[in-house]
Amino acid sequence: MTSTPLTPHDHSRNSAGFQYVYPVLSRRAGGVSVGINLNPNQACNWRCIYCQVPGLVRTQPPDIPLLTLEAELVQLLAQILRGNFLTDRIADPEQRILKDISLSGDGEPTLSPHLPEVIDLIGRARQQFSLGASVKTVLITNGSQLGRSSTRLALEKLALLGGEVWFKLDRGSAAGMRAVNDSRRPPALVQRDLARAATLCPTWLQSCFFRLDDAYPPEHEIAAWLELVQPLSPLLKGVLLYTVARPSQQPEAGRLSPAEPLWLKTLAARVRDELGLECRVSP
């Protein structure tokens, strides 16, 4: 295993020498996140212009050998919780803490037919290492597969583990979703799927804002985003606002730049005032 220090600017999938699990230093989590990659072929059904996955393809993920995945997860957790991983790889002592186990990886995790079984094996690993409520299990998803019974079952299982859904919603209009996520899903269906997720499992909204050609999203896009979320506010845990921190691997990469912290904080204030939701900012 490499001894290179982890940083928030490098989320390499092979930083610990495994095929399906990897550690990252997460800005949003505030410590170490163990990622599970169910899309090692870089398969996704969206193409977000800020995506940092090289070679992204719009296809289905492969079958995953679940015994191998579970063995890798147990090995990495043992290195973090019982070995020298944190002192060897994390420079800041305040960040030497395991914060979550995250299903994200190199594409949309809910495309995997194995998702319910993966939640089960995470549950076994949590029990083996006596992980408490301070270490969350998180599913980061675009929500597009909530119509599948297997996805809904996975969310029910995730809720039983005390886990959370981080539901990606970067824009609120059809045009905005096409421009940022290359998604043709109507906003009304996105809203329906967000409601489905929030009724099955504690759900946070995860939204990425940035400058495109040095311009922030126009006010009508911000208003559409707020309007889509507003009716569902009572169902949601809150909003996670962030901006780009690592280089995009998409053709639009040269056109993107981070949102300034003050701009994000101003938007967060609107979320709190207009939606009545907790809002966390990761500049």
Buried (B, 14 or more C-beta within 10 A) or exposed (E): BEEEEBBBEEBEBEBBEBBBBBBBBBBBBBBBBBBBBBBBBBBBBBBBBBBBBEEBBEBBBEEBEBEEBBBBBBBBBBBBBEBEBBEBBBEEEEBBBBBBBBBBBBBBBBBBBBBBBBBBBBBEBBEEBEBEEEBBBBBBBBBBBBEBEBBBBBBEBBBEBBBBBBBBBBBBBBEBBEBBBBBEBEBEEBBBBBBBBBEBBBBBBBBBBBBBEEEBBEEEBBBBBBBBBEEBBEBBBBBBBBBBBEEBBBEBBEBBBBBEEEBBBEBBEEBBEBBEBBBBBBB
